[in-house]
Amino acid sequence: MYMDAVKQKKLPNPGTASYDTIEAAQADPLIIAKLQFFLAISRTFSPFLTNYQTDEPVLPFLAKDLSELLKSLLQRFIKGELLQDATPLKLTKIDVAHETNRVSYRNVDIGMGDVIVQQFQSFLSLEARDERFLSFQPLKERLDVFLHSALSKSYPELSKFSQSLLLLSHGQATVERGFSINKEVETCNILEKSVEALRLICDKVCVCGGVLKVPLTKELMASVASARSQYRIYLEDERKKKQSATQGLKRKAVQEEMEDLKTKRLVLTEVCHSLQRDADQLAEQAEGKSGSLMAQLITKSNSLRRRCKEKQNELAQTETLLDSKSNMLRHMS
């Protein structure tokens, strides 16, 4: 936006080196590829720089790590057969300017690939050959804990990807073992929360390595001492919840009855008005008539008035019942 404004002479050209650099970059059709390559190179250097920004005595390992770093950079554009089993000295003597040593332009890795792939390649080059990986024993140390300690700081995206992979099911053993444990802890008429509590206890005992190895902490002792009182509090809370639920159902029923009564009141009011209006019209018509016709009109008018009176009485009863329900609802609050 700023560059466009300068080109359209809406803003003055600052004439600085920074502006000239941005202008040249904007005009460069390969700027995206160049920036992506810069990011890829920075990701390659980042773990190395992080590891060696320390006060620990790591100088003896510098040559090996520099060799791996150089190899990871060369493999982006140098043929693989020249890098395979190459010593650090051979790596420094590879003629990168010679075209026969370079891969084709189509196969040059400029860093446009996935960040996870780049971090994985960097990880294999710099750290995966460490002794702790060669001596890793999956039955003595959890794989997820081991990978987290190795990846989380220097390779965050790769660490998240590894977590996603480890979440995938690798069999039914865990589920079936859970069913077996549930069968052991279940008794007659046991609630779901009780099953969950027993499973938590079993899992904790397994993690500690047995019942006798569970640490008796102050928190655990205090929890056991107050278990009975906590159970009473739980029962009281459940009783209040049940009472509240029952009260809510009653309140809802009263509200529904009130809605029905309001609808009935509205209908009765309209019926009364209609009957009264029709009776008045018949009485007015009877005034201009005589004989039997007048008598018929008056009879119909009186009949409508009687029906109107009945509906008015029914309306009054509805109003009374509605007031009663309203008072009942207020007492429930």
Backbone torsions as a table, in degrees:
resi	resn	phi	psi	omega
1	MET	NA	-44.7	-179.6
2	TYR	-65.8	-42.3	-179.9
3	MET	-63.1	-41.0	179.3
4	ASP	-64.4	-38.7	180.0
5	ALA	-65.5	-36.5	178.1
6	VAL	-68.6	-41.9	-179.9
7	LYS	-64.4	-34.6	178.6
8	GLN	-84.5	4.9	177.7
9	LYS	61.5	27.3	173.1
10	LYS	-81.9	-24.1	176.4
11	LEU	-129.4	152.0	-179.4
12	PRO	-75.2	150.4	175.7
13	ASN	-75.4	121.5	-176.7
14	PRO	-69.4	-23.4	178.2
15	GLY	67.8	28.5	-179.9
16	THR	-100.4	163.5	179.1
17	ALA	-65.9	-34.6	179.4
18	SER	-64.1	-41.7	178.8
19	TYR	-64.8	-41.4	179.3
20	ASP	-63.3	-37.3	178.9
21	THR	-65.3	-44.9	179.8
22	ILE	-66.2	-38.0	179.3
23	GLU	-64.6	-42.2	178.7
24	ALA	-66.5	-38.5	179.3
25	ALA	-66.6	-38.4	179.7
26	GLN	-65.7	-31.3	-180.0
27	ALA	-84.8	-10.3	-177.6
28	ASP	-82.4	118.0	-179.6
29	PRO	-69.4	-15.9	-178.6
30	LEU	-102.9	15.0	-174.4
31	ILE	-63.9	-35.7	179.8
32	ILE	-64.1	-44.2	179.3
33	ALA	-64.9	-39.5	179.8
34	LYS	-65.7	-43.6	178.9
35	LEU	-65.2	-38.5	178.7
36	GLN	-65.2	-38.4	177.2
37	PHE	-65.1	-40.3	177.8
38	PHE	-62.0	-42.4	178.5
39	LEU	-63.9	-40.8	179.6
40	ALA	-63.0	-42.3	179.0
41	ILE	-65.6	-39.8	179.7
42	SER	-65.3	-36.2	176.8
43	ARG	-66.7	-32.9	178.7
44	THR	-68.8	-39.4	-178.2
45	PHE	-79.4	-26.5	-171.6
46	SER	-56.8	-48.8	179.2
47	PRO	-61.6	-39.0	179.9
48	PHE	-62.9	-46.6	-179.3
49	LEU	-65.5	-37.1	179.8
50	THR	-65.2	-43.2	-177.7
51	ASN	-67.0	-31.5	-174.9
52	TYR	-99.2	4.7	170.2
53	GLN	-91.5	68.7	-174.3
54	THR	-147.4	160.4	176.4
55	ASP	-92.5	-0.4	180.0
56	GLU	-73.3	154.4	179.8
57	PRO	-77.2	83.9	-176.7
58	VAL	-108.5	5.3	-178.3
59	LEU	-58.4	-36.8	179.5
60	PRO	-61.2	-19.9	-178.3
61	PHE	-98.5	0.7	-174.4
62	LEU	-64.8	-42.7	-177.3
63	ALA	-62.2	-44.5	-178.9
64	LYS	-63.8	-45.6	-177.9
65	ASP	-69.5	-35.2	175.9
66	LEU	-65.1	-37.5	177.8
67	SER	-63.3	-43.2	178.8
68	GLU	-67.0	-37.8	178.4
69	LEU	-64.6	-44.6	178.6
70	LEU	-63.0	-39.4	179.9
71	LYS	-65.8	-39.2	179.4
72	SER	-66.4	-29.5	176.8
73	LEU	-77.0	-41.3	-177.7
74	LEU	-67.7	-32.1	-176.0
75	GLN	-69.4	-6.5	175.6
76	ARG	-73.0	-29.1	-176.0
77	PHE	-140.3	-1.7	178.3
78	ILE	-103.2	144.2	-178.4
79	LYS	-59.9	142.8	-174.3
80	GLY	-65.1	-33.9	-177.7
81	GLU	-66.3	-24.2	178.0
82	LEU	-77.8	-23.8	-177.0
83	LEU	-95.0	-19.3	-176.6
84	GLN	-67.6	125.2	179.8
85	ASP	58.1	24.8	179.4
86	ALA	-80.3	135.2	177.2
87	THR	-76.6	162.9	177.4
88	PRO	-55.2	-36.8	179.6
89	LEU	-66.2	-41.1	178.6
90	LYS	-65.9	-34.9	178.9
91	LEU	-62.0	-39.6	-178.6
92	THR	-72.6	-19.1	-177.1
93	LYS	-98.1	0.3	177.6
94	ILE	-69.0	128.9	-179.7
95	ASP	-82.7	98.2	-176.8
96	VAL	-72.7	-17.1	-179.5
97	ALA	-83.1	-15.1	-178.0
98	HIS	-80.2	127.3	-174.4
99	GLU	-65.8	-29.7	-178.5
100	THR	-68.9	-19.6	179.5
101	ASN	-88.1	-14.0	-175.8
102	ARG	-97.1	151.3	174.8
103	VAL	-75.1	168.1	178.5
104	SER	-65.8	156.9	-178.5
105	TYR	-58.9	-30.4	-179.3
106	ARG	-66.3	-29.8	-175.2
107	ASN	-98.5	4.2	178.1
108	VAL	-69.1	131.2	179.8
109	ASP	-89.0	104.3	-179.0
110	ILE	-98.6	7.6	175.7
111	GLY	89.5	18.6	179.4
112	MET	-83.4	-3.8	-178.3
113	GLY	-77.4	-174.8	-178.2
114	ASP	-67.0	143.2	178.2
115	VAL	-62.3	-35.8	-179.2
116	ILE	-63.4	-41.4	178.9
117	VAL	-63.7	-42.4	179.8
118	GLN	-64.3	-43.0	178.8
119	GLN	-66.8	-35.3	179.1
120	PHE	-66.2	-43.3	177.9
121	GLN	-63.7	-42.5	177.9
122	SER	-64.1	-38.6	179.3
123	PHE	-64.6	-42.8	178.6
124	LEU	-64.4	-36.0	-176.7
125	SER	-75.4	-37.4	-169.9
126	LEU	-100.2	-34.5	-168.5
127	GLU	-126.0	-24.7	-171.5
128	ALA	-67.5	-16.0	179.8
129	ARG	-91.6	7.4	180.0
130	ASP	-66.7	156.7	-176.1
131	GLU	-62.5	-33.6	-177.5
132	ARG	-66.0	-27.5	176.2
133	PHE	-75.6	-38.1	-179.7
134	LEU	-69.4	-30.0	-177.6
135	SER	-99.3	10.2	-178.0
136	PHE	-67.1	133.2	178.9
137	GLN	-121.7	107.9	-173.3
138	PRO	-64.0	-23.0	-179.2
139	LEU	-83.2	-13.9	179.5
140	LYS	-104.6	-23.5	-179.9
141	GLU	-136.5	136.1	-179.4
142	ARG	-66.4	136.7	-178.4
143	LEU	-65.1	-40.3	-177.8
144	ASP	-65.7	-38.4	178.3
145	VAL	-66.8	-41.3	-179.6
146	PHE	-63.9	-46.7	-179.5
147	LEU	-67.6	-35.1	178.6
148	HIS	-62.4	-42.7	179.7
149	SER	-67.0	-27.5	-177.1
150	ALA	-90.1	-26.1	-170.7
151	LEU	-111.6	-27.5	-165.9
152	SER	-60.9	-36.2	-175.3
153	LYS	-83.2	-51.9	-173.6
154	SER	-89.4	-23.0	-175.9
155	TYR	-132.4	70.6	-173.4
156	PRO	-63.9	-42.4	-179.4
157	GLU	-66.9	-41.5	177.7
158	LEU	-64.8	-35.1	177.8
159	SER	-64.3	-44.0	178.4
160	LYS	-64.3	-38.8	178.9
161	PHE	-64.7	-40.1	178.1
162	SER	-64.1	-39.0	177.1
163	GLN	-61.3	-41.5	179.3
164	SER	-63.9	-39.5	178.6
165	LEU	-65.3	-40.6	-177.7
166	LEU	-71.6	-16.5	177.1
167	LEU	-77.0	-18.2	-179.7
168	LEU	-67.3	140.7	-179.2
169	SER	-67.8	134.9	178.5
170	HIS	-116.8	19.7	178.1
171	GLY	149.5	177.3	-178.2
172	GLN	-103.3	7.9	-175.3
173	ALA	-61.8	-43.5	-178.5
174	THR	-64.4	-42.4	-179.8
175	VAL	-65.3	-46.0	-179.2
176	GLU	-65.7	-36.1	176.8
177	ARG	-65.3	-36.5	176.8
178	GLY	-63.9	-39.2	176.9
179	PHE	-63.1	-39.3	-179.9
180	SER	-64.7	-41.6	179.1
181	ILE	-66.0	-41.3	178.3
182	ASN	-60.2	-39.2	-179.7
183	LYS	-64.6	-33.5	-179.5
184	GLU	-73.9	-35.3	-175.3
185	VAL	-89.9	-15.3	-176.6
186	GLU	-74.1	141.9	171.2
187	THR	-133.9	177.4	-177.9
188	CYS	-67.8	143.1	174.1
189	ASN	55.8	42.2	179.3
190	ILE	-99.2	137.2	-178.2
191	LEU	-80.2	163.3	-179.4
192	GLU	-62.3	-40.6	180.0
193	LYS	-65.2	-32.7	177.8
194	SER	-67.7	-39.1	176.7
195	VAL	-62.4	-43.4	179.3
196	GLU	-62.1	-41.9	-179.9
197	ALA	-64.6	-42.6	179.4
198	LEU	-65.6	-37.8	178.1
199	ARG	-65.6	-38.9	177.0
200	LEU	-61.6	-40.4	178.8
201	ILE	-64.9	-45.0	179.8
202	CYS	-62.5	-42.8	179.9
203	ASP	-63.8	-40.3	178.9
204	LYS	-64.6	-41.6	178.7
205	VAL	-63.2	-40.6	179.1
206	CYS	-65.1	-40.9	179.3
207	VAL	-63.4	-39.1	-179.2
208	CYS	-75.6	-15.8	178.6
209	GLY	94.9	14.9	178.6
210	GLY	136.7	163.9	-177.1
211	VAL	-63.3	-39.9	-176.4
212	LEU	-73.0	-11.3	-178.2
213	LYS	-102.3	2.8	178.0
214	VAL	-71.9	122.8	-178.6
215	PRO	-69.0	129.6	179.6
216	LEU	-89.6	82.1	-178.1
217	THR	-80.3	167.1	178.0
218	LYS	-63.4	-38.0	179.4
219	GLU	-63.2	-41.2	179.4
220	LEU	-65.4	-43.8	179.6
221	MET	-63.3	-41.4	179.5
222	ALA	-66.1	-37.9	179.1
223	SER	-65.3	-40.6	178.7
224	VAL	-66.3	-41.4	-178.5
225	ALA	-64.0	-32.7	-177.6
226	SER	-100.1	13.9	-175.9
227	ALA	-62.1	-42.6	-177.7
228	ARG	-65.2	-44.3	179.6
229	SER	-66.2	-37.1	177.2
230	GLN	-65.0	-35.9	178.4
231	TYR	-66.7	-39.9	177.4
232	ARG	-64.5	-40.7	177.2
233	ILE	-62.2	-40.2	178.4
234	TYR	-62.6	-44.4	178.9
235	LEU	-62.8	-39.9	179.2
236	GLU	-65.7	-40.4	177.5
237	ASP	-63.6	-41.7	178.5
238	GLU	-64.3	-39.0	178.4
239	ARG	-63.5	-41.7	179.1
240	LYS	-66.2	-38.4	178.0
241	LYS	-63.4	-42.8	179.8
242	LYS	-65.9	-41.3	178.5
243	GLN	-64.2	-41.0	178.7
244	SER	-65.2	-39.0	178.7
245	ALA	-65.5	-42.0	178.3
246	THR	-63.7	-42.9	178.5
247	GLN	-63.0	-37.7	178.4
248	GLY	-64.7	-39.3	178.3
249	LEU	-65.4	-41.9	178.2
250	LYS	-63.3	-42.6	179.8
251	ARG	-62.3	-41.6	179.4
252	LYS	-63.9	-39.5	179.2
253	ALA	-64.2	-42.0	178.6
254	VAL	-64.2	-41.5	179.0
255	GLN	-62.3	-39.7	178.1
256	GLU	-66.0	-39.4	177.2
257	GLU	-63.6	-39.5	179.1
258	MET	-65.1	-38.3	177.5
259	GLU	-63.5	-40.8	177.6
260	ASP	-64.5	-40.8	179.9
261	LEU	-66.5	-37.8	178.0
262	LYS	-64.4	-40.1	177.5
263	THR	-64.6	-42.9	178.7
264	LYS	-63.3	-40.4	178.8
265	ARG	-61.8	-41.8	179.5
266	LEU	-63.1	-42.7	-179.5
267	VAL	-66.2	-44.6	-179.7
268	LEU	-63.4	-37.8	178.7
269	THR	-62.2	-44.4	179.0
270	GLU	-65.7	-38.7	179.4
271	VAL	-65.1	-43.0	179.3
272	CYS	-61.3	-44.3	178.8
273	HIS	-62.8	-40.2	-179.3
274	SER	-66.6	-44.3	179.3
275	LEU	-64.3	-42.0	179.8
276	GLN	-64.2	-40.8	-179.8
277	ARG	-65.9	-43.8	179.7
278	ASP	-66.0	-38.3	179.2
279	ALA	-64.7	-41.1	178.7
280	ASP	-64.9	-40.0	179.3
281	GLN	-63.8	-41.5	178.3
282	LEU	-65.7	-37.4	178.9
283	ALA	-65.8	-39.5	177.8
284	GLU	-65.1	-39.1	178.2
285	GLN	-66.1	-34.4	-178.4
286	ALA	-68.3	-27.6	-179.4
287	GLU	-63.7	-29.8	-178.9
288	GLY	-94.0	5.9	-178.6
289	LYS	-114.0	175.1	178.4
290	SER	-147.7	163.2	175.8
291	GLY	72.1	-144.7	-175.6
292	SER	-66.2	-33.3	179.8
293	LEU	-64.3	-40.7	177.9
294	MET	-64.4	-39.5	-179.8
295	ALA	-64.6	-39.7	179.5
296	GLN	-64.4	-42.7	-179.4
297	LEU	-65.2	-40.8	179.4
298	ILE	-66.3	-39.0	178.9
299	THR	-62.2	-45.2	178.3
300	LYS	-63.3	-40.4	179.6
301	SER	-62.8	-44.3	179.8
302	ASN	-65.3	-36.6	178.5
303	SER	-63.0	-42.6	178.3
304	LEU	-65.7	-35.6	179.3
305	ARG	-67.1	-37.6	177.9
306	ARG	-65.0	-42.6	178.0
307	ARG	-64.6	-37.3	178.2
308	CYS	-64.0	-39.9	179.4
309	LYS	-65.1	-39.2	177.8
310	GLU	-62.7	-42.8	179.8
311	LYS	-67.6	-33.8	177.0
312	GLN	-66.0	-39.3	175.8
313	ASN	-63.5	-41.8	177.8
314	GLU	-64.7	-36.2	177.6
315	LEU	-65.7	-39.6	178.6
316	ALA	-64.7	-40.2	177.6
317	GLN	-64.1	-39.0	178.1
318	THR	-64.2	-41.2	177.9
319	GLU	-62.2	-42.2	179.5
320	THR	-63.6	-44.7	179.6
321	LEU	-65.3	-36.7	179.1
322	LEU	-66.2	-40.1	176.7
323	ASP	-64.2	-38.8	179.0
324	SER	-63.6	-43.9	178.7
325	LYS	-65.8	-35.9	178.8
326	SER	-64.9	-41.9	176.8
327	ASN	-64.4	-40.1	178.4
328	MET	-62.1	-40.0	-179.7
329	LEU	-67.3	-36.9	178.0
330	ARG	-65.7	-36.7	179.5
331	HIS	-71.0	-22.8	178.4
332	MET	-77.5	-18.5	-176.5
333	SER	-70.9	NA	NA
